[in-house]
Amino acid sequence: MHLTLCHSIVMDSRTSKMNSASPDELALVEGCQLNKKGFYFEGKDVNGVIRITRRRDGETLQFKVLNTLEFTSSRKRMSVIVQDCLTDEITLLCKGADSVIKERLDLDGLENSGFLERT
């Protein structure tokens, strides 16, 4: 679901097609729709609410975008703060270059999680 929330894609209201300045970003969001447990980006309304359909059960989830830090070549990452419209839970999501993200991780907390391979 992360990739269906953290992006700058806009939906063309006439054609219902997704448009993005980044073909990579478009491919990631489209890829989220492919598997049976994936998430389908339905669009964002004028109030900044993103609608996502969970494919496994067809439930529509809604998240209000509170703030966006756009991707830049110096930051090499994008961040978005969203609020779940059902639970009011607020979450910070970040995506970007592996090298930039990895240096910001709490590696001690991840040591036993299987996320990182230690050599």
C-alpha positions as CSV (number, residue, x, y, z in Angstrom):
1,M,0.0,0.0,0.0
2,H,3.0,2.3,0.6
3,L,3.6,2.9,-3.1
4,T,-0.1,3.7,-3.7
5,L,0.1,6.5,-1.2
6,C,3.6,8.0,-1.7
7,H,3.7,9.3,-5.2
8,S,2.9,12.4,-7.3
9,I,0.6,10.7,-9.9
10,V,-2.5,12.5,-11.0
11,M,-5.6,10.9,-12.5
12,D,-6.9,12.3,-15.7
13,S,-10.6,12.9,-15.0
14,R,-11.7,12.5,-18.6
15,T,-9.9,9.2,-19.4
16,S,-9.3,7.8,-15.8
17,K,-5.7,7.3,-16.8
18,M,-2.8,7.9,-14.4
19,N,-0.3,10.5,-15.4
20,S,3.2,11.1,-14.0
21,A,6.3,13.0,-14.8
22,S,8.3,9.9,-13.8
23,P,7.7,6.6,-15.8
24,D,9.4,4.8,-12.9
25,E,6.8,6.1,-10.4
26,L,4.0,5.2,-12.7
27,A,5.3,1.7,-13.2
28,L,5.5,1.2,-9.4
29,V,1.9,2.3,-8.8
30,E,0.7,0.2,-11.7
31,G,2.7,-2.8,-10.3
32,C,0.8,-2.6,-7.0
33,Q,-2.4,-3.4,-8.9
34,L,-1.1,-6.6,-10.4
35,N,-1.2,-9.3,-7.7
36,K,-4.4,-10.5,-6.0
37,K,-3.4,-8.9,-2.7
38,G,-2.4,-5.6,-4.4
39,F,-3.9,-2.1,-4.1
40,Y,-5.5,-0.1,-6.8
41,F,-5.0,3.7,-6.8
42,E,-8.4,5.3,-7.5
43,G,-7.3,8.9,-7.4
44,K,-7.1,11.9,-5.1
45,D,-9.9,14.4,-4.7
46,V,-9.7,18.2,-4.3
47,N,-9.5,17.9,-0.5
48,G,-6.3,15.7,-0.8
49,V,-8.1,12.4,0.0
50,I,-6.5,9.4,-1.8
51,R,-8.8,6.5,-2.4
52,I,-7.3,3.0,-2.7
53,T,-9.1,-0.2,-3.4
54,R,-7.7,-3.3,-1.6
55,R,-8.0,-6.1,-4.2
56,R,-8.3,-9.0,-1.9
57,D,-11.7,-7.9,-0.5
58,G,-12.6,-4.9,-2.7
59,E,-12.7,-2.5,0.3
60,T,-12.0,1.1,-0.5
61,L,-9.6,2.8,1.9
62,Q,-9.2,6.6,2.2
63,F,-6.2,8.6,3.4
64,K,-5.9,12.4,3.7
65,V,-2.6,13.8,2.5
66,L,-1.4,16.1,5.3
67,N,1.9,17.1,3.7
68,T,4.2,16.1,0.9
69,L,7.9,16.6,0.5
70,E,8.5,16.1,-3.2
71,F,11.3,14.1,-4.7
72,T,14.4,16.3,-5.5
73,S,17.7,15.3,-6.9
74,S,19.5,16.5,-3.7
75,R,17.1,14.7,-1.3
76,K,16.8,11.6,-3.6
77,R,13.6,10.7,-1.8
78,M,10.0,11.6,-1.5
79,S,8.0,11.7,1.8
80,V,4.3,12.0,2.5
81,I,2.3,12.3,5.7
82,V,-1.1,10.7,5.5
83,Q,-4.0,10.3,7.9
84,D,-6.2,7.2,7.7
85,C,-9.8,8.6,7.4
86,L,-11.2,5.6,9.3
87,T,-8.9,5.4,12.3
88,D,-7.3,8.9,12.2
89,E,-3.9,7.3,12.5
90,I,-1.1,9.5,11.0
91,T,1.8,7.9,9.2
92,L,4.9,9.2,7.5
93,L,5.9,7.2,4.3
94,C,9.1,7.7,2.5
95,K,10.5,6.2,-0.7
96,G,13.8,6.9,-2.5
97,A,17.3,5.8,-3.4
98,D,18.5,2.7,-1.4
99,S,21.6,4.5,-0.4
100,V,19.7,7.5,1.0
101,I,17.1,5.5,2.8
102,K,19.5,2.9,4.3
103,E,21.7,5.5,6.0
104,R,18.6,6.8,7.8
105,L,17.4,3.4,9.1
106,D,17.8,2.2,12.7
107,L,20.1,-0.7,11.8
108,D,20.2,-2.0,15.3
109,G,16.4,-2.3,15.3
110,L,16.5,-4.1,12.0
111,E,19.4,-6.5,12.8
112,N,17.1,-9.4,13.7
113,S,14.2,-8.5,11.4
114,G,15.5,-10.3,8.3
115,F,15.3,-7.0,6.4
116,L,19.0,-6.6,6.1
117,E,21.5,-9.3,5.2
118,R,24.6,-9.2,7.3
119,T,27.9,-10.5,5.9
